[in-house]
């Protein structure tokens, strides 16, 4: 078919953008299911490989789903349709939909997940928060600056407005009147890099911060922290990655439809404020 592109060619383009060698040794990235010789005409990007996203792909008649999070992080001995993941695999294969994931390799790539988060928050002069050994252009998290100093409270409002709405919301730890300008970010779980953020920035935006870790960080004089939903911190990467893949496919002389999922896959469904 003139102008067509195969799944194998798309995987090659994705691997070039997000080299598998950049993935953490515990991670599982790449093609989960799909025939590399199959033709791809529609692609759906999403954060999580869940059945609601598969339903969305079916509605779009997509041939490929690209997710940030892998379906399997550990070895499996069965994909029988007796649980969520087995059912998902069966649904994908039975409808001829491939599944590909770019996880920590997309986190560490340049540009990657945290670059998209930094851009969404208006950061300038962005660089890796924790550069990879031997290659300072890639690494974990990003750090950059705002155009001018603003109060922590005002910046938190910017974060809330820039990211997809979730019931988790935006949590702030620190003096809300304190001025901040240097900002560190890490899409997804980033509490392992609190010390690095303190050395580089006035405030750190990330996800999945735990009580004791955050408390000890502040008591020890660490930077302010803003905790957002894991899903919302990684979502800004989707349209960026989708547009990049669309452009890469065009260099092959092919055209495909590339969509970004509109299904919120954040697990929290209600937030109630505390009452005095």
C-alpha positions in Angstrom: 0.0 0.0 0.0 1.6 3.4 -1.1 2.5 5.6 1.8 1.7 2.9 4.4 3.8 2.3 7.5 4.3 -1.0 9.4 4.3 -1.5 13.1 7.9 -2.4 12.9 8.8 0.9 11.3 6.8 2.8 14.0 8.6 0.8 16.7 11.9 1.8 15.2 10.9 5.5 15.2 9.8 5.3 18.9 13.0 3.5 19.9 15.0 6.2 18.2 13.2 8.9 20.2 13.2 6.9 23.4 16.2 4.5 23.3 15.5 1.3 25.3 19.0 1.5 26.6 17.9 4.5 28.7 15.4 2.5 30.6 16.0 1.4 34.2 17.2 -2.1 34.6 14.0 -3.1 36.4 11.7 -1.7 33.6 9.9 -3.4 30.8 9.5 -1.3 27.7 8.9 -1.8 24.0 6.3 -3.9 22.1 4.0 -5.9 24.4 1.9 -7.4 21.6 1.5 -6.9 17.9 2.8 -8.1 14.5 5.7 -5.9 13.3 4.7 -6.6 9.7 1.1 -5.3 10.3 0.1 -1.9 8.8 -0.6 1.0 11.1 -3.1 3.6 10.2 -4.2 5.1 13.6 -2.3 5.4 16.8 -3.6 6.3 20.3 -1.3 7.7 23.0 -2.3 7.2 26.7 -0.6 7.1 30.1 -2.0 3.8 31.3 -2.8 0.5 29.5 -6.3 -0.1 30.9 -9.5 -1.4 29.4 -11.0 2.0 29.2 -8.2 3.0 26.9 -8.6 -0.1 24.8 -12.3 0.8 24.4 -11.2 4.2 23.2 -8.9 2.6 20.7 -11.7 0.4 19.4 -13.9 3.5 19.0 -11.1 5.2 17.0 -10.3 2.0 15.1 -6.7 2.4 16.2 -4.1 -0.2 15.3 -1.6 0.7 18.0 -1.7 2.1 21.5 1.4 3.7 22.9 1.4 4.1 26.6 3.8 5.5 29.1 3.3 2.8 31.7 4.0 -0.8 30.8 1.3 -3.5 31.1 3.8 -5.9 32.7 6.7 -5.0 34.9 7.3 -8.5 36.2 7.6 -11.9 34.5 4.2 -13.6 33.9 3.4 -17.3 33.4 -0.1 -16.8 32.0 -2.1 -14.2 30.1 -5.4 -16.1 30.5 -8.4 -13.8 30.6 -9.0 -14.4 34.2 -7.8 -10.9 35.5 -7.6 -7.4 34.2 -4.3 -7.7 32.4 -5.1 -11.0 30.8 -8.4 -9.7 29.6 -6.7 -6.6 28.2 -4.2 -8.7 26.2 -7.0 -10.9 24.8 -9.0 -7.8 23.8 -5.9 -6.3 22.1 -5.0 -9.4 20.2 -8.6 -10.3 19.2 -9.0 -6.8 17.7 -5.6 -6.6 16.1 -4.4 -3.7 18.3 -0.7 -3.6 19.2 0.6 -2.2 22.5 3.9 -0.4 23.0 5.2 1.3 26.1 8.0 3.9 26.6 8.5 4.3 30.4 11.7 5.2 32.1 13.4 5.5 28.7 10.9 8.3 27.9 11.5 9.7 31.3 15.3 9.9 30.7 15.3 10.9 27.0 15.9 14.3 25.6 13.2 15.5 25.2 11.2 13.3 27.5 8.4 13.2 30.0 9.8 15.8 32.4 10.7 18.2 29.5 7.0 18.2 28.6 6.1 18.9 32.3 8.6 21.7 32.5 7.3 23.3 29.3 3.7 23.1 30.5 4.8 25.0 33.6 6.6 27.7 31.6 10.1 26.8 32.6 13.1 28.2 30.7 16.7 27.1 30.3 15.8 23.5 31.2 18.4 20.9 31.9 18.3 17.4 33.6 17.9 17.4 37.4 20.1 14.3 37.7 22.1 13.9 34.5 22.9 10.4 33.2 26.6 9.4 33.7 28.5 10.3 30.6 25.7 12.2 28.9 24.5 15.4 30.6 21.8 15.9 28.0 19.7 13.1 29.3 18.7 12.0 32.8 16.1 12.1 35.5 13.8 15.1 36.1 14.4 18.6 34.8 15.3 21.9 36.4 14.6 25.4 34.9 13.6 28.9 35.8 10.5 31.0 35.6 10.6 34.3 33.8 10.4 36.2 37.1 10.0 35.2 40.8 6.5 34.5 42.0 5.1 33.4 45.4 4.9 29.7 46.0 1.2 30.1 46.3 0.9 31.8 43.0 3.1 29.2 41.3 1.0 26.4 42.8 -2.0 28.0 41.1 -0.1 28.0 37.8 0.6 24.3 38.3 -3.1 23.6 39.0 -4.2 25.4 35.9 -1.5 23.9 33.6 -2.2 20.2 34.4 -5.3 18.1 33.8 -7.8 18.3 36.6 -7.8 15.4 39.1 -9.5 14.7 42.4 -6.0 14.4 43.9 -5.5 18.1 43.2 -2.3 20.0 44.0 -0.8 19.8 47.4 1.8 22.3 48.6 4.4 22.1 51.4 6.3 25.2 52.3 5.8 28.9 52.9 3.2 30.0 50.3 4.4 33.6 50.5 8.0 32.7 49.7 9.3 33.8 46.3 10.4 31.0 43.9 12.0 31.1 40.5 14.2 28.0 40.1 11.9 25.0 39.6 12.7 21.3 39.6 10.2 18.8 38.1 10.0 15.1 37.8 7.0 13.4 36.1 5.7 10.5 38.1 7.2 9.3 41.4 10.0 11.6 42.3 10.6 11.5 46.0 14.0 9.8 45.5 15.3 13.1 44.1 14.3 15.5 46.9 17.9 16.2 47.8 18.9 16.9 44.2 15.9 19.3 43.9 17.0 21.2 47.1 20.5 21.6 45.7 19.1 23.0 42.4 15.8 24.7 43.0 13.4 26.7 45.2 10.5 24.4 44.6 10.1 20.8 43.4 7.0 19.6 41.4 6.5 15.8 41.4 4.1 13.0 42.4 3.6 10.3 45.1 5.3 12.2 47.9 5.0 10.3 51.2 4.3 11.8 54.6 7.5 10.9 56.4 9.7 11.6 53.4 8.2 15.1 52.9 8.2 15.9 56.5 11.9 15.0 57.0 12.7 16.9 53.8 11.2 20.1 55.1 12.6 19.7 58.6 16.1 19.3 57.1 15.7 22.6 55.3 14.7 21.3 51.9 13.0 23.2 49.1 9.3 23.7 48.9 7.4 20.8 47.3 4.3 20.6 45.2 2.7 17.2 44.9 0.4 16.5 42.0 -1.4 13.4 40.7 1.0 10.9 39.1 -1.2 10.7 36.0 -1.5 14.4 35.5 2.3 14.9 35.9 2.9 12.6 32.9 0.0 13.5 30.7 1.7 16.6 29.1 4.1 14.2 27.4 1.3 12.6 25.4 0.6 15.4 22.9 4.3 16.2 22.6 5.2 12.6 21.8 2.2 12.2 19.5 3.2 15.2 17.4 6.8 14.0 17.3 5.8 10.6 16.1 3.5 12.1 13.5 6.4 14.1 12.2 8.8 11.2 12.2 6.3 9.0 10.2 5.9 11.8 7.7 9.7 11.5 7.0 9.0 8.0 5.7 6.5 9.4 3.2 3.6 8.1 5.2 0.6 9.6 7.0 -1.2 8.2 10.0 -3.8 9.5 12.4 -2.3 10.1 15.8 -4.7 10.7 18.8 -4.2 11.5 22.4 -6.4 9.7 24.9 -9.2 11.8 26.5 -9.8 9.1 29.2 -8.6 10.2 32.6 -6.9 7.1 34.1 -6.0 8.7 37.5 -7.4 6.1 40.0 -8.8 8.6 42.5 -12.5 9.4 42.1 -13.3 11.7 45.0 -11.6 14.2 47.2 -13.1 15.6 50.4 -11.5 18.4 52.3 -11.0 18.1 56.0 -13.6 19.7 58.3 -12.8 21.4 61.6 
